[in-house]
Amino acid sequence: MEIGNGPEGILSQEMTEKREEIVELLKTAYFMELETVMNYVSNSTNPDGVRAQQIKEDLEADITEELDHARQFAARIKELYGVVPGSLDFHASQAFLQPPEDQTDVVHVIKGVIDAEGKAIEHYTRVVEATEDSDPVTNDMVIAILHDEQGHRRQFEGFLKEYIAEGKASKSDLPAASPSPEEGSAL
C-alpha cells in the first residue's frame, strides 16, 4: 500500500490535487452531518404519541454523536489545509427526513432516518475508497464514523420491521439490502 509521495504523505506538495479532492468529500460529509443534526432535533421534538417516545429518545441521543462527526470532519478539513465552509455554502438535501405534517406518523420519521443514514453510508464509503491508498488518517476516521452510521441505520431498520410486523408499514419500505422481518430478526 502506497501512502502518498514522500515523507509528508497527503500533506506533501505532490499530493495537492488528491488532498483537495479529499477536502471536497469531507465538506460534503460535514454538511450531511449538520443537516442530520437539524432534522434529528426537529424529529426528536415534534412526534406525538406513546410509540413515538422511543424514536424521540434515540434521535435525541444521536444528535450529540452526529454533531461530533461534523466536528471531526471540520477538524480534518482544516488539517488538510482546507477551509471549513460556513452556512452560505450549505444546500439542504434530506427531503425524506423532513418532519411529517401528521406528528403521529412515526413511520415517516423512521424511513427518513434510514434514508439519511443510507446516503451517509454511501458517501462515507466513497471517502474510504478515495483515501485508502493516500490518506490513512482520514481513512481511519471515516471508517469509524461509517461504523456509527451503519449502527444507526440498522437500529432504525429494526424499528421499521416492528411496524411491518404489525401491519403499520410495508416490506417495500425496507431498503433493498435489509432482510425482511421473517429472514432473521426476532421481533
Buried (B, 14 or more C-beta within 10 A) or exposed (E): EEBBBEEEBBBBEEBEEBBEBBBEBBBBBBBBBBBBBBBBBBBBEBBEEEBBEEBBEBBBEBBEBBBBBBBBBBBBBEBBEBEBEEEEEEEEEBEBBBBBEEBEBBBBBBBBBBBBBBBBBEBBBBBBEBBEEBBBBBBEBBBEBBEBBBEBBEBBBBBBBBBBBEEEBEEEBBBEEBEEBEEEBEE
